[in-house]
């Protein structure tokens, strides 16, 4: 077997990540691994958007040395922030990968009283949500739409995540008319 032979693979992430966050969270980690262990290289990346402009999913294309492919796949399976519903695509063959559950929190940006927006800081609410989800989930990205702002959290247990945020959203004035949904399979 030729040790220089490369295999093209694509990691399709069922993650709502802006390109910057995809790069900081995943691509930088892979680059470091590739350099340190001589595994391969990143050859491209993409972001898929819904009609609203909100991110739907993203992917990272890589060329991996054939003799390092199986150890790399084993390593990928241990990365706990890869969301459920993600896929590893090798030679057109898809393999499910990922264990993290995702939750999107949509904060209403247009339907509350003007005074609520004027007298409250969304960053304070985001910090309270981050604190409530400490050791449960982490916020990996966000999206600012015309009528709402989405915050994307990924963790092990969606039900625990949902229970942790409810008191914060009920108490904080900017949490009014918000909604949260599960965004992983």
N, C-alpha and C positions, 0 to 999 in steps of 0.2 A: 504494500500500500504506500502510495506517495504521501508523505507527511505534510507536503505543501498544498495538497488538494483542499479546496474550500467548499463549504456547503452554504448556500444562501438560505437564511431563515427569516421569518417575520414573526415578531411578537405583536399580536393584535390585542391591545389593552382595552378592556371594557371599563375604561376610566375616562371621566370627564375632566381632562387636563388641558389647560392652555398650553401652547407650544413651549413657552418659557418653563412652566412647571414640569412638563414631560421631560424636558432637557435636564433640569436641576435634579429631579427625583430619580429618573431611570437612566437617561443617556449618560450623565456624568458617572453614575455608579458602574455602568457597563464599560465605559471608556477606561476607568481605573482598573477594573477587573481584566480587561483585554490587555492593557499595557503590563500589568503586574504578572499575569500568568501566560501571556502569549497566546490568547484564545482566538483572537480574530479582530474584526473592526466593524464599526457601525457604517452602513452604506447609505442610510436614508431614514427619514421619519416623516410621518404625516398626521394630520388632524382632520377628522370628519365632523362636519357640522350638520345640525338639523336645519330645517327651513327658517327657524327663528334666529339662527346664528349661534345658538347654544351648542357647545361641543357635545358630540354623541359618543365618540371613541377616538382612539389614536393608535398609531402603530410605529414600530421601530424595525427597520430592516438591517440585518447583520450578515456578514460573511464570517463563518467560523471554521477553523481548521477541522477537517473531518475526524482526526484522531482526538480532538478535544470536545467534540459535539456531545457525547453522552455525559461527561462530567459537567459540561455547561448546562445541559437540560436538568440534571440533578440539582444543580445550584439554583436554577430558576424556580424549581418546585418548592424550594425552601424560603423564597422571598415572600413574606407574609403580607405585603401591601399590594401584591398583584390581585386585582379583583376577580371574583367568580365571573364566569362568562367570557374570560379572556381566552385566547387561542394561540398556540404555537403552530406555525405553518411551515412545513418542510416538504419540499418537492410536491406542493399542492395538497399534501395530507395535513388535515387539521387535528390537533390534539388539545383537548380542553386543559386549561391551567388556571390556577388562581384560587385563593381561599377567602380573600377579604370581601366583606359585605359593604355596599355603598349606600349612603344616604345623602339626598340633596335637600337642603333647607332653602325654601324660597321666601325671601323677605319682601313684603309688599312695599313698593316704592312710589305708589301714586294714589292709593285709595284711603289713606289715613288723614286725619285732620292736619292742616298745614302746621299747626302749633307742635304736633308730635315730631315732625321732621325738624322743625326749627330748634326745639328745645332738647333734642336727644342726639347722641353721637352713635352712629352705626358701629364704629370701631369698638365702642364700649360693649355693645351687644355681642359682637363677634368674639371679643375676649371672654365674655361670660360663657358663651357657648363652647369655646375652646376649653375653658376651665372645667365646665360640666362634663366634657368628654375626655378629660385627661385620663390616661390609662385605659380608655375604652376605644377611642378612635382618634384619628388625626385628620385635620383639614389639609387636603392636598391641592385644592384649587378653588376657583370661584368664577362666576360669570356675571357681568352686569348687563342686564337687558333693559329694554325701554320701560318696562313696568315693574320689574322685580330684579332682585339680586339673588343669585343662587350660590350657596356655599356647599362644597363637596367634601364629605367626610367618609373615611374608609376605616373599618375595624373588623373585629371578629364576630360581633353579635348585633345585628340590626335592632332587635327588640330592646337590648340594653341601651343602645344609642338613642333610640326614640324616647325611652323613659327618662334618660338623663337630660334631654333638651326641653321637655315639656314644661317643667317649672320655670325655666329661664324665659321661654317664649311667652308664657302666661303673665309673668311679672313685668317684663320690660315693655314699655310703651311701643317700641318699634317691632315687637314680636306679634302685635295684633295683625290679624288677617294673613299670617304666614302659613305656610304648609310645608310638610316634609314627605318625601316619598323614598321608597327603596329603589335604588338604581342598578342593582346587580341581580343576576338570575338566582 
